[in-house]
């Protein structure tokens, strides 16, 4: 016997669950084929091929060739024929898989029926409006009749949103028709954008459905598996809504900016990815609800990725037509640039997802804040990105700091320091400094890590201590070379190295470590060498003595001689033995996971 599991009870259950013949006596053998193959294929593609040819042939005749009554008769007759065949093969032969292909195709035919009225509705003909309303009512009646006749279990929480979204796809032409005219196409364009917003809001009506258990619909009156029943039906409707938006821009936007060739031959319009953003954001929120309830990795990933995809879709295209460019300018002047508005909505979206407890949404929230630090209300493409906005970077740093303090983990605070350093380093505060912008950012970050190391001693900070030692060595060697070649102003390199030695000394006092002792010795040697080099350069400018260079070389060789004698006398060996501080790693985790005794 098959056991029916709810996704709430076991979130890791596989979505494809094939029941045995004993639990469903009417289940045909074809439902037992490979589940993966069953997800992406149909055993009988000829119904789909037949519908594709019919839709293509009748679509070519919309607006030319055949009259409206003939088109409606052809498409409507084929729709009724397909519906009859689908019901018959289920009733007599129990071929549910083929029927599923037929029923999904019916949605496409219903949309095509509504497209036949576009030209007449654009002219505001009353007969066309009444005809569209009648066709929509007929499509809803056919859908309800099939569900009831075949006794398919589709609760109202699924059925009502399906009827709502199907009606919106079929009646969408009435919205731009009611406000637009040929003299002023701006209202029609905003009405088309409003259709996308309505489509996004309609997604929220499915929240009760996606939060319910799969047991409510799976194998209830039909052998179709969840989530393909009933969500494949909604996927078809969503595709139809997106395609309908494109067709609305063709049929109801006068596009007065375009020439006849661009408007008719090249199908130029205001359509762009930004038009799909409101609908996709509604779908993303629906996926968030599904991810919280069913805990499925794909739904979770799609819910977090879809808002970022919306930001990409909102970017200004590289080669827009004049109509699209004109509406982008109007959109930016009215609401702000599409990419800025999409990023702002994503910020709110990820904030709510984080509050709801969706994993990884906090990371996406930080990314949205960082994007807003460069994206302004006038930004519509990568070329128009503005200066850094420290307010949004500070907000991202506050979020990371809050998480770090809550979890007592320095990793989040270090990341916050990194973003703040990148932001502050680009401002005018450090204008005119001797260091470059990148050098300022690196030093600000290192200083922040040093300060954090006084309060945190976790594993992350232990790893960053090693990086600090390497930074001291590299920065000191680089600065002494600058001093040798005269790249920096007088005394700058020496002062820099003395400050570095003090910081390394403080770190060694708080965190006794051989690396810090070695860094102190190396920095001190570099500071002495820098002072010697800068002093010699100063004397060279102040004293008229031809033998000064040879004198300085002699002093340098004297230092090398002293160092060599110290090496031979075992001074360095004794220093290393003294530097081997007992229990230097006390309290720190070693590589094998144990603590150093």
C-alpha positions as CSV (number, residue, x, y, z in Angstrom):
1,X,0.0,0.0,0.0
2,X,1.2,3.5,-0.8
3,X,1.5,6.0,2.0
4,X,0.5,9.5,1.2
5,X,3.0,12.0,2.8
6,X,2.5,15.7,3.3
7,X,5.3,18.0,2.5
8,X,4.9,19.6,5.9
9,X,5.6,16.3,7.6
10,X,8.6,15.4,5.6
11,X,10.2,18.3,3.7
12,X,12.8,16.1,2.1
13,X,10.4,13.7,0.4
14,X,10.9,13.3,-3.3
15,X,8.2,15.1,-5.3
16,X,7.7,12.2,-7.7
17,X,5.8,9.5,-5.8
18,X,4.2,6.8,-7.9
19,X,1.5,4.9,-6.2
20,X,0.8,1.2,-6.7
21,X,-2.0,-0.3,-8.7
22,X,-3.7,-1.5,-5.5
23,X,-4.3,2.0,-4.3
24,X,-5.6,3.3,-7.6
25,X,-7.2,0.5,-9.6
26,X,-7.9,2.7,-12.6
27,X,-4.3,3.9,-13.0
28,X,-2.9,3.0,-16.4
29,X,0.4,1.3,-16.8
30,X,1.9,4.3,-18.7
31,X,2.1,6.3,-15.4
32,X,4.7,3.8,-14.2
33,X,7.4,4.9,-16.7
34,X,10.6,6.7,-15.7
35,X,9.7,9.7,-13.4
36,X,12.4,11.9,-14.8
37,X,11.4,11.2,-18.4
38,X,7.8,11.8,-17.4
39,X,8.5,15.3,-16.1
40,X,9.8,16.6,-19.5
41,X,8.0,14.6,-22.1
42,X,4.7,13.2,-23.3
43,X,4.1,9.7,-24.7
44,X,1.8,11.1,-27.5
45,X,3.1,14.5,-29.0
46,X,0.6,14.5,-31.9
47,X,-2.0,16.4,-30.0
48,X,0.5,19.2,-29.3
49,X,1.7,19.2,-32.9
50,X,-1.8,19.4,-34.2
51,X,-2.6,22.3,-32.0
52,X,0.7,24.1,-32.9
53,X,-0.1,23.9,-36.6
54,X,-3.7,25.1,-36.1
55,X,-2.7,28.0,-33.8
56,X,0.0,29.0,-36.3
57,X,-2.3,28.9,-39.3
58,X,-5.1,30.8,-37.6
59,X,-2.6,33.3,-36.0
60,X,-1.4,34.2,-39.5
61,X,-5.0,35.1,-40.4
62,X,-5.7,37.4,-37.5
63,X,-6.1,40.9,-38.9
64,X,-5.9,39.8,-42.5
65,X,-7.3,37.1,-44.7
66,X,-10.2,35.6,-42.8
67,X,-13.0,37.6,-41.3
68,X,-13.6,37.6,-37.5
69,X,-16.6,35.3,-37.5
70,X,-14.8,32.7,-39.6
71,X,-11.7,32.9,-37.3
72,X,-13.8,32.5,-34.2
73,X,-15.6,29.5,-35.7
74,X,-12.4,27.8,-36.7
75,X,-10.6,28.3,-33.4
76,X,-13.7,27.7,-31.3
77,X,-14.7,24.6,-33.2
78,X,-11.2,23.2,-32.9
79,X,-11.2,24.0,-29.1
80,X,-14.5,22.2,-28.6
81,X,-13.2,19.3,-30.7
82,X,-10.1,18.9,-28.6
83,X,-12.0,19.2,-25.3
84,X,-14.4,16.5,-26.5
85,X,-11.5,14.2,-27.5
86,X,-9.8,14.8,-24.2
87,X,-12.9,13.9,-22.2
88,X,-13.6,10.9,-24.4
89,X,-10.1,9.3,-24.1
90,X,-10.3,9.7,-20.3
91,X,-13.9,8.3,-20.0
92,X,-13.5,5.3,-22.3
93,X,-9.7,4.5,-22.3
94,X,-8.4,6.1,-19.1
95,X,-5.5,7.8,-21.0
96,X,-4.9,10.6,-18.6
97,X,-1.4,11.6,-19.8
98,X,-2.7,12.4,-23.3
99,X,-5.7,14.2,-21.8
100,X,-3.3,16.4,-19.8
101,X,-1.6,17.6,-23.0
102,X,-5.0,18.4,-24.5
103,X,-6.3,20.3,-21.5
104,X,-3.1,22.5,-21.3
105,X,-3.4,23.2,-25.0
106,X,-7.0,24.5,-24.5
107,X,-5.6,27.4,-22.5
108,X,-3.6,28.5,-25.5
109,X,-6.6,28.3,-27.7
110,X,-8.7,30.3,-25.3
111,X,-6.0,33.1,-25.4
112,X,-6.0,33.0,-29.2
113,X,-9.7,33.5,-29.2
114,X,-9.3,36.7,-27.3
115,X,-6.6,37.9,-29.6
116,X,-9.0,37.9,-32.5
117,X,-10.8,40.9,-31.0
118,X,-7.7,43.1,-30.5
119,X,-8.1,45.2,-33.7
120,X,-11.8,45.7,-33.2
121,X,-11.4,46.6,-29.5
122,X,-8.7,49.1,-30.4
123,X,-11.4,50.9,-32.4
124,X,-13.7,50.6,-29.4
125,X,-16.4,48.7,-31.2
126,X,-19.2,47.7,-28.8
127,X,-19.9,44.4,-30.6
128,X,-16.2,43.4,-30.2
129,X,-16.3,44.2,-26.5
130,X,-19.5,42.2,-25.9
131,X,-18.0,39.3,-28.0
132,X,-14.9,39.2,-25.9
133,X,-16.9,39.1,-22.7
134,X,-19.0,36.3,-24.2
135,X,-15.9,34.3,-25.3
136,X,-14.3,34.7,-21.9
137,X,-17.5,33.5,-20.2
138,X,-17.6,30.5,-22.5
139,X,-13.9,29.7,-21.8
140,X,-14.6,29.7,-18.1
141,X,-17.7,27.5,-18.6
142,X,-15.7,25.0,-20.7
143,X,-13.0,24.8,-18.0
144,X,-15.6,24.3,-15.2
145,X,-17.4,21.7,-17.2
146,X,-14.3,19.6,-17.9
147,X,-13.4,19.7,-14.2
148,X,-16.8,18.6,-13.1
149,X,-17.4,16.1,-15.8
150,X,-14.2,14.2,-15.2
151,X,-14.5,14.7,-11.4
152,X,-11.1,16.2,-11.0
153,X,-10.4,17.4,-7.5
154,X,-9.5,21.0,-7.8
155,X,-10.4,23.0,-4.6
156,X,-11.6,26.6,-4.8
157,X,-8.2,27.8,-3.5
158,X,-6.8,26.6,-6.9
159,X,-9.9,27.1,-9.1
160,X,-10.7,30.7,-8.3
161,X,-7.2,32.0,-9.0
162,X,-7.1,30.0,-12.2
163,X,-10.3,31.6,-13.4
164,X,-9.1,35.0,-12.3
165,X,-5.8,34.8,-14.2
166,X,-7.4,33.3,-17.3
167,X,-9.9,36.1,-17.3
168,X,-7.2,38.7,-16.9
169,X,-5.3,37.2,-19.8
170,X,-8.3,37.2,-22.1
171,X,-9.8,40.5,-21.0
172,X,-6.5,42.5,-20.8
173,X,-7.3,44.3,-24.0
174,X,-10.1,46.2,-22.3
175,X,-7.8,48.0,-19.9
176,X,-5.6,50.0,-22.4
177,X,-8.7,50.4,-24.6
178,X,-10.6,52.2,-21.9
179,X,-8.0,54.9,-21.3
180,X,-5.9,55.2,-24.5
181,X,-6.4,57.0,-27.7
182,X,-4.4,57.5,-30.9
183,X,-3.6,61.2,-30.1
184,X,-2.1,60.4,-26.7
185,X,-0.5,57.0,-26.2
186,X,1.0,57.7,-22.8
187,X,-2.1,56.5,-20.9
188,X,-2.3,53.4,-22.9
189,X,1.3,52.6,-22.1
190,X,0.8,53.0,-18.4
191,X,-2.4,50.9,-18.7
192,X,-0.3,48.1,-20.3
193,X,2.1,48.4,-17.4
194,X,-0.8,48.2,-15.0
195,X,-1.9,44.8,-16.6
196,X,1.5,43.5,-15.4
197,X,0.9,44.8,-11.9
198,X,-2.5,43.2,-11.9
199,X,-0.9,39.9,-13.0
200,X,1.5,40.2,-10.1
201,X,-1.3,40.8,-7.6
202,X,-3.2,37.9,-9.0
203,X,-0.3,35.6,-8.0
204,X,-1.0,36.5,-4.3
205,X,-4.4,34.8,-4.6
206,X,-2.5,31.5,-4.9
207,X,-0.9,31.8,-1.4
208,X,-3.5,29.7,0.3
209,X,-3.1,27.0,-2.4
210,X,0.7,26.9,-2.3
211,X,0.7,26.7,1.5
212,X,-1.6,23.7,1.5
213,X,-0.6,20.0,1.5
214,X,-0.1,18.1,-1.7
215,X,-2.6,15.6,-0.4
216,X,-5.4,18.0,-1.2
217,X,-5.0,17.5,-5.0
218,X,-2.6,14.6,-5.7
219,X,-4.4,11.5,-7.1
220,X,-7.7,13.1,-6.4
221,X,-9.9,12.1,-9.3
222,X,-6.9,11.8,-11.6
223,X,-3.5,10.0,-11.5
224,X,-1.5,13.2,-12.1
225,X,1.3,13.8,-9.7
226,X,2.0,16.9,-7.6
227,X,3.2,19.5,-8.3
228,X,2.6,19.0,-12.1
229,X,-1.1,18.8,-11.1
230,X,-2.3,21.5,-10.8
231,X,0.7,23.8,-11.1
232,X,1.5,23.0,-14.8
233,X,-1.9,24.6,-15.5
234,X,-0.9,27.8,-13.9
235,X,2.5,27.8,-15.6
236,X,0.7,27.8,-18.9
237,X,-1.5,30.7,-17.8
238,X,1.6,32.7,-16.6
239,X,3.3,32.2,-20.0
240,X,0.1,33.4,-21.6
241,X,0.0,36.5,-19.4
242,X,3.6,37.4,-20.4
243,X,2.9,36.8,-24.1
244,X,-0.3,38.9,-23.7
245,X,1.7,41.8,-22.4
246,X,3.8,41.8,-25.5
247,X,0.8,41.7,-27.8
248,X,-0.8,44.6,-25.9
249,X,2.2,46.7,-26.8
250,X,1.7,45.8,-30.5
251,X,-2.0,46.3,-30.6
252,X,-2.8,49.2,-28.3
253,X,0.3,51.4,-28.2
254,X,0.2,53.9,-31.1
255,X,4.0,54.2,-31.0
256,X,4.0,57.6,-32.7
257,X,7.8,57.8,-32.4
258,X,8.3,55.0,-34.8
259,X,8.2,55.0,-38.6
260,X,6.0,52.6,-40.5
261,X,8.9,50.2,-41.1
262,X,9.9,50.1,-37.5
263,X,6.3,49.8,-36.3
264,X,5.0,47.2,-38.7
265,X,7.9,45.3,-40.3
266,X,10.2,45.3,-37.3
267,X,7.4,45.0,-34.7
268,X,8.8,47.8,-32.7
269,X,7.1,48.6,-29.4
270,X,7.6,49.6,-25.8
271,X,7.9,46.0,-24.7
272,X,10.9,45.2,-22.6
273,X,11.9,43.1,-19.6
274,X,10.7,45.9,-17.2
275,X,7.1,45.1,-18.2
276,X,7.4,41.6,-16.8
277,X,8.9,42.7,-13.5
278,X,5.6,43.3,-11.5
279,X,4.3,40.0,-12.6
280,X,7.5,38.2,-11.8
281,X,7.8,39.8,-8.4
282,X,4.3,38.5,-7.5
283,X,5.4,35.1,-8.6
284,X,8.6,35.4,-6.5
285,X,6.5,36.1,-3.4
286,X,4.4,33.1,-4.2
287,X,7.6,31.0,-4.3
288,X,8.7,32.3,-1.0
289,X,5.5,31.0,0.6
290,X,6.1,27.7,-1.1
291,X,9.7,27.5,0.0
292,X,8.7,28.2,3.7
293,X,6.1,25.5,3.7
294,X,7.5,22.7,1.5
295,X,11.3,23.3,2.1
296,X,12.2,22.3,-1.4
297,X,15.7,23.4,-2.7
298,X,14.5,24.4,-6.2
299,X,11.6,26.5,-5.0
300,X,13.9,28.1,-2.4
301,X,16.5,28.9,-5.1
302,X,13.9,30.2,-7.5
303,X,12.3,32.5,-4.9
304,X,15.7,34.1,-4.1
305,X,16.9,34.3,-7.7
306,X,13.8,35.7,-9.3
307,X,14.0,39.2,-7.8
308,X,17.6,39.5,-8.9
309,X,16.5,38.5,-12.4
310,X,13.9,41.3,-12.3
311,X,16.7,43.8,-11.7
312,X,18.6,42.5,-14.7
313,X,15.4,42.6,-16.8
314,X,14.9,46.3,-15.8
315,X,18.2,47.4,-17.3
316,X,18.0,49.7,-20.3
317,X,18.5,47.7,-23.5
318,X,21.6,48.5,-25.5
319,X,19.8,49.4,-28.8
320,X,16.2,50.4,-27.9
321,X,13.7,51.7,-30.5
322,X,12.4,55.2,-30.2
323,X,9.1,54.2,-28.6
324,X,10.9,52.1,-25.9
325,X,13.4,54.9,-25.2
326,X,10.6,57.4,-24.9
327,X,8.7,55.4,-22.4
328,X,11.9,54.7,-20.4
329,X,12.4,58.4,-20.1
330,X,8.8,59.0,-19.1
331,X,9.0,56.1,-16.6
332,X,12.2,57.5,-15.0
333,X,10.7,61.0,-14.7
334,X,7.5,59.7,-13.1
335,X,8.6,56.8,-10.8
336,X,12.3,56.7,-11.1
337,X,14.4,54.4,-13.3
338,X,13.0,50.8,-13.7
339,X,16.3,49.3,-12.4
340,X,16.3,51.5,-9.3
341,X,12.6,50.8,-8.6
342,X,13.2,47.0,-9.1
343,X,16.1,47.1,-6.7
344,X,14.1,49.1,-4.1
345,X,11.3,46.5,-4.3
346,X,13.9,43.7,-4.0
347,X,15.1,45.3,-0.8
348,X,11.6,45.2,0.7
349,X,11.1,41.7,-0.7
350,X,14.3,40.3,0.9
351,X,13.6,42.2,4.2
352,X,10.3,40.4,4.5
353,X,11.8,37.1,3.5
354,X,14.5,37.5,6.2
355,X,11.9,38.4,8.7
356,X,9.9,35.3,7.7
357,X,13.0,33.2,8.3
358,X,13.8,32.2,4.7
359,X,17.5,31.0,4.7
360,X,20.0,33.1,2.6
361,X,17.5,36.0,2.3
362,X,19.8,38.1,4.6
363,X,22.6,37.7,2.1
364,X,20.3,38.8,-0.7
365,X,19.2,41.8,1.4
366,X,22.8,42.9,1.8
367,X,23.4,42.6,-1.9
368,X,20.3,44.8,-2.6
369,X,21.6,47.4,-0.2
370,X,25.0,47.4,-1.9
371,X,23.3,47.8,-5.3
372,X,21.3,50.7,-4.1
373,X,24.5,52.3,-3.0
374,X,25.4,52.8,-6.7
375,X,21.9,52.7,-8.3
376,X,20.1,56.1,-8.2
377,X,16.6,57.1,-9.4
378,X,18.2,58.3,-12.6
379,X,20.2,55.1,-13.3
380,X,18.9,53.1,-16.2
381,X,22.1,51.4,-17.5
382,X,25.5,50.4,-16.2
383,X,26.9,53.5,-17.9
384,X,24.8,55.8,-15.7
385,X,25.8,54.3,-12.3
386,X,26.1,57.1,-9.7
387,X,28.6,57.8,-7.0
388,X,28.7,55.7,-3.8
389,X,25.9,56.3,-1.4
390,X,27.3,55.8,2.0
391,X,23.9,55.6,3.6
392,X,23.0,52.3,1.9
393,X,26.5,50.8,2.6
394,X,26.2,51.8,6.2
395,X,22.7,50.1,6.3
396,X,24.3,46.9,4.9
397,X,27.1,47.1,7.5
398,X,24.5,47.6,10.3
399,X,22.6,44.4,9.2
400,X,25.9,42.4,9.1
401,X,27.0,43.8,12.4
402,X,23.6,42.9,14.0
403,X,23.9,39.4,12.8
404,X,27.6,39.1,13.9
405,X,26.8,40.4,17.4
406,X,23.8,38.2,17.7
407,X,25.7,35.1,16.7
408,X,29.0,36.2,18.3
409,X,30.8,35.6,15.1
410,X,33.4,38.0,13.8
411,X,33.0,37.0,10.2
412,X,29.9,39.2,9.7
413,X,31.6,42.1,11.4
414,X,34.7,41.7,9.2
415,X,32.5,41.7,6.2
416,X,30.7,44.8,7.4
417,X,34.1,46.5,7.9
418,X,35.1,45.5,4.3
419,X,32.1,47.1,2.7
420,X,32.4,50.2,4.9
421,X,36.1,50.5,4.0
422,X,35.3,50.3,0.3
423,X,32.6,52.9,0.6
424,X,34.5,55.4,2.8
425,X,37.7,55.1,0.8
426,X,36.0,56.5,-2.3
427,X,34.7,59.6,-0.6
428,X,36.3,63.1,-0.7
429,X,37.3,62.7,3.0
430,X,40.7,61.3,1.9
431,X,41.1,63.6,-1.1
432,X,44.7,64.8,-1.3
433,X,46.2,62.0,0.8
434,X,49.5,60.4,-0.2
435,X,48.0,56.9,-0.5
436,X,45.8,55.9,-3.5
437,X,42.1,55.1,-3.1
438,X,42.8,51.3,-3.2
439,X,45.5,51.7,-0.6
440,X,43.2,53.7,1.7
441,X,40.5,51.1,1.4
442,X,42.9,48.3,2.3
443,X,44.4,50.2,5.2
444,X,40.9,51.1,6.6
445,X,40.0,47.4,6.4
446,X,43.1,46.3,8.1
447,X,42.6,48.9,10.9
448,X,39.0,47.6,11.4
449,X,40.2,44.0,11.6
450,X,42.9,45.1,14.2
451,X,40.2,46.8,16.3
452,X,37.9,43.8,16.1
453,X,40.7,41.4,17.1
454,X,40.7,43.1,20.5
455,X,37.2,41.8,21.2
456,X,36.9,38.6,19.2
457,X,39.0,35.5,19.5
458,X,37.0,33.0,17.4
459,X,38.2,30.8,14.6
460,X,37.6,33.4,11.9
461,X,39.7,36.0,13.7
462,X,42.5,33.5,14.3
463,X,42.7,33.0,10.5
464,X,42.7,36.8,10.0
465,X,45.6,37.2,12.4
466,X,47.7,35.1,10.0
467,X,46.7,37.5,7.2
468,X,47.6,40.5,9.4
469,X,51.1,39.1,9.8
470,X,51.5,38.7,6.1
471,X,50.1,42.2,5.6
472,X,52.7,43.6,7.9
473,X,55.6,41.9,6.0
474,X,54.3,42.9,2.6
475,X,53.4,46.5,3.4
476,X,56.7,47.1,5.2
477,X,58.8,45.7,2.4
478,X,56.8,47.7,-0.1
479,X,57.2,50.9,1.9
480,X,61.0,50.5,2.4
481,X,61.4,50.1,-1.3
482,X,59.4,53.3,-1.8
483,X,61.8,55.0,0.6
484,X,64.8,53.6,-1.3
485,X,63.6,54.9,-4.7
486,X,62.3,58.2,-3.3
487,X,58.6,57.6,-4.3
488,X,57.2,58.9,-1.1
489,X,57.7,62.3,0.5
490,X,60.5,62.7,3.1
491,X,59.8,61.0,6.5
492,X,56.5,59.5,5.2
493,X,57.9,55.9,4.8
494,X,59.6,56.1,8.2
495,X,56.6,57.4,10.0
496,X,54.4,54.8,8.3
497,X,56.7,52.0,9.4
498,X,56.9,53.3,13.0
499,X,53.1,53.3,13.2
500,X,53.0,49.8,11.8
501,X,55.5,48.7,14.5
502,X,53.3,50.2,17.3
503,X,50.2,48.4,15.9
504,X,52.1,45.1,15.7
505,X,53.3,45.6,19.2
506,X,49.8,46.1,20.5
507,X,48.6,43.0,18.7
508,X,51.4,41.0,20.2
509,X,50.6,42.3,23.6
510,X,46.9,41.2,23.3
511,X,47.5,38.1,21.3
512,X,51.1,36.8,22.0
513,X,52.2,35.2,18.7
514,X,55.5,34.4,17.1
515,X,54.3,35.9,13.8
516,X,53.7,39.3,15.4
517,X,57.1,39.2,17.1
518,X,58.7,38.5,13.7
519,X,56.6,41.2,12.1
520,X,57.8,43.7,14.8
521,X,61.4,42.8,14.2
522,X,61.0,43.1,10.4
523,X,59.1,46.4,10.6
524,X,61.7,47.8,12.9
525,X,64.5,46.8,10.6
526,X,62.6,48.3,7.6
527,X,62.0,51.5,9.6
528,X,65.6,51.8,10.5
529,X,66.6,51.2,6.8
530,X,64.0,53.8,5.7
531,X,65.3,56.3,8.2
532,X,68.9,55.6,7.1
533,X,68.0,56.0,3.4
534,X,65.9,59.2,3.9
535,X,68.6,60.6,6.1
536,X,71.3,60.0,3.5
537,X,69.0,61.5,0.8
538,X,68.5,64.6,3.0
539,X,72.3,65.0,3.6
540,X,72.8,64.6,-0.1
541,X,70.6,67.6,-0.7
542,X,72.0,69.7,2.1
543,X,75.7,69.0,2.1
544,X,78.1,69.6,-0.8
545,X,80.3,66.5,-0.4
546,X,81.3,64.3,-3.3
547,X,82.2,61.5,-1.0
548,X,78.9,61.3,0.8
549,X,77.6,58.4,-1.3
550,X,80.6,56.3,-0.6
551,X,80.4,57.2,3.1
552,X,76.8,56.0,3.3
553,X,77.7,52.8,1.5
554,X,80.4,52.2,4.1
555,X,77.9,52.7,6.9
556,X,75.5,50.3,5.2
557,X,78.3,47.7,5.0
558,X,79.0,48.3,8.6
559,X,75.4,47.3,9.5
560,X,75.7,44.2,7.4
561,X,78.9,43.3,9.3
562,X,77.3,43.7,12.7
563,X,74.3,41.5,11.5
564,X,76.7,38.8,10.3
565,X,78.6,38.8,13.7
566,X,75.3,38.5,15.5
567,X,74.4,35.6,13.3
568,X,77.7,33.9,14.0
569,X,77.4,34.6,17.8
570,X,74.0,32.8,17.9
571,X,72.0,35.9,18.7
572,X,69.2,35.1,16.3
573,X,69.0,31.5,17.6
574,X,68.7,32.7,21.1
575,X,66.1,35.3,20.0
576,X,64.0,32.6,18.3
577,X,64.2,30.5,21.5
578,X,63.0,33.4,23.5
579,X,60.3,34.2,21.0
580,X,58.9,30.6,21.4
581,X,56.4,31.7,24.0
582,X,54.9,28.8,26.0
583,X,51.1,28.5,25.4
584,X,51.1,31.1,22.6
585,X,48.2,29.3,21.1
586,X,46.4,28.7,24.4
587,X,42.7,28.8,23.8
588,X,43.1,28.6,20.0
589,X,41.9,25.7,18.0
590,X,44.6,23.7,16.3
591,X,44.3,22.0,12.9
592,X,43.2,18.7,14.3
593,X,40.3,20.3,16.2
594,X,41.9,20.0,19.6
595,X,43.1,22.8,21.8
596,X,46.8,23.4,22.3
597,X,47.8,22.3,25.9
